[in-house]
Amino acid sequence: MALRRAADEQDANPYPRNVLCIAREPHTLLSILVDGRQPGYSDGLTLGEVAEFAALRGCAAAVELDGGGSVSMAWRGPHGIGLLNRPFHTRIPGRERPVANHIGFGSAPGT
């Protein structure tokens, strides 16, 4: 994976990131989520650091979907829906941003 030059301040500074990447192994899609803007918990990553992180995990190609306060990951388990990360919205750690778009992943029972 080639590291690219930072195009603007958000590319060059640590930031919350949401990235999808295709691994070198066939039929493998990885979702990478990085919290940020929370000193002492997570500062985030630059785009170059995200590219390096993805490459170390076997990714052949990656795309950043979004960054900032809208970076959230939830999981629906047997007891309902819960957050898997600590988003940061309106300067409040753990607060989700009300966003109307999402990507969902699912599997058939028993797979």
WOWOHU-V635257 format. One record per pair of residues at least 24 apart in sequence whose ideal C-beta (glycine too) atoms are under 7 Angstrom apart, sorted by sequence separation. I is the first residue (numbers start at 0). J is the second residue. If there is no record, write none. Layout:
i->{I I}
j->{J J}
This chain:
i->{71 16 29 69 15 16 68 13 14 29 69 13 13 18 13 12 16 20 24 11 23 10 18 22 10 22 23 21 22 20 21 32 21 5 20 32 5 20 19 18 19 18 2 18 19 40 17 18 16 17 2 17 37 2 17 0 16 34 37 15 34 36 14 15 32 35 40 0 14 17 34 0 16 15 37 9 0 0 0 0 15}
j->{95 43 56 96 43 44 96 42 43 58 98 43 44 49 45 45 49 53 57 45 57 45 53 57 46 58 59 58 59 58 59 70 60 45 60 72 46 61 61 61 62 62 47 63 64 85 63 64 63 64 50 65 85 51 66 50 66 84 87 66 85 87 66 67 84 87 92 53 67 70 87 54 70 70 92 66 58 59 60 61 87}
